Each structure stands twice: as structure tokens, then as C-alpha cells.
Amino acid sequence: MFREQHKHTVILVLWVVLICCVVVGSLLPAASPVMVAVGRLHINDKVLHFGAYVALSLLPVIGFRDRRRGLIAGLSMFVLGLLLEDGQHFSPGRAVEFGDVIANGAGVSCGVLLAPPIRMLIAIL
């Protein structure tokens, strides 16, 4: 029993840490050292958005014991993405991009769809 609880706790802690990283990364000014370093990775901005939101939506579906709450939390990550994208309007050097919203939505959709089979796999382990 403790082992199962431990899995859920670790997954949800990882989810909260990822939320914090995405919030900070989304609202930092473009000239900040973190954003300059991310720019040096030469990874397409939309790919970063997609990957982050896959993880943001997948982790709660896996981590919450109640599947319905996990699904709601996972889908709510799209709302987080909308709010953060709107918040970029107030961050120096950043711009609101509709393509980022599309990438976030695609990531949330994929994460929520991938989560149930991964959840079953984790339950078997």
C-alpha cells in the first residue's frame, strides 16, 4: 500500500514542479538568462510548448487516484496555457502567439489520450 501511495505522491510532486517551471518560463522576459539559454538549445518553440503540455496533462491523470479528478486536472492545463499566453503580453520582449495556444492544446490532448494506457502500465509495475 505504501508503495502505491509513494508512486502517486512522486508523480504529483513532479507535476507541481513542472507547473512552476512552465509558469516561470512562460512569464520571464525574453532577455532573461534562462530564456537566452533556452534559445541556444535550437529547439522549435512549438515543440517545447507541445512537450511541456503533454507532460502537464499526462502527470495528473496518472498521479491522481480518482481518474475523474485527474482528467479534469489534466484538461485544465489548457486553461493554464491560455492564461500564461495572455500573461506574456505583459512580459518584456514576449509576444502572444496563437500557434503557441494550438501547440499547448495539441499537447494537452495527446497527454490526456496517452495517460490511461500509461496509468495501467504503472499499475502493473
ABEGO torsion letter per residue (X at the ends): XAAAAAAAAAAAAAAAAAAAAAAAAAABBAABAAAAAAAAAGBBAAAAAAAAAAAAAAAAAAABABAAAAAAAAAAAAAAAAAAAAAAAABBGBBBBAAAAAAAAAAAAAAAAAAAAAAAAAAAX
